[in-house]
Amino acid sequence: MSASPGRRRTPGLRREEVAVLAGIGTSWYTWLEQGRDINVSESVARAIGSALRLSPSEIRYLYQLLDINPPPYLRDAADPRALDLGSIVDEWMPSPALVIDSLWNLLAYNTSAAVVFGIVESEPNLLVSFFTNPAVRARYVDPPRTGRLAVAQFRTGAAARYDDPEFVRLVNGLRERSPEFAALWHSHEVVDACLKVKELDHPEVGSLCFDTQSWQLDGPDIRLFLHLPRRQSDTRAKLAHLLRVREPALVAGV
């Protein structure tokens, strides 16, 4: 390692405390701070970054100093905040549109998506809301099949983040809260394709059917889902009714 010695990112912690939090020896950590020529594994670098409460950018910089390739979830990717995701989904009105990351956290959604899928701001993760909110789950015509495919697709899309603490917290939390999710996760099923047709039983208007397409936006962790009312169905008329009740100005002329 060729990093120059300097001040620690968290000056309130003593070397001994950082070493304990990272699970490494104090002498070894001291040599690391002094810039001695020692080998550092990826897992140790990650533990040190966590102990020092470094931001993702700072952790990437630490990996560069240590000449270690960062895991995929830490590699440079487009910052969702730099993309005008709100404008993207709003342009798809009056049809539902939403954007998620690889952990199925909602980054943006339009009013139509909220009305159709029961999205609420207090639960910004699609997987969590499906497996823990009975009202959301009940909107799908075949909840067991939808849940099975969702978990299998989630496992495939999030494979690069298995070492990410956020991923671990999400999965462990869902396993504790939902026996169904725990069983599906234990099955280790994986699929690449998402649901191309979504059939719902909306509590206000009944049957809705959408053709669904998804696109990967800048960076591997951002996906846009667009839903189009299926032709030869009454979904478009029902959607217009729902939006007319929720937001009259949005459907003027629809």
Buried (B, 14 or more C-beta within 10 A) or exposed (E): BEBEEEEBBEEEBEBEEBBBBBEBEBEBBBBBBEBEEEEBEBEBBBBBBBBBEBEBEEBBBBBEBBEBEBBBBBBEBEEBEEBEBEEBBBEBBBBBBBBBBBBBBBBBBBBBBBBBBBBEEEBBBBBBBBBBBEEBBEBBEEBEEBBBBBBBBBBBBBEBBEBBEEBEEBBEBBBEEBEBBBEBBEEEBEBEEBBEEBBBBBEEBEEBBBBBEBEEBEBBBBBBBBBBBBEEBBBBEBBBBBBBEBBEEBBEEE
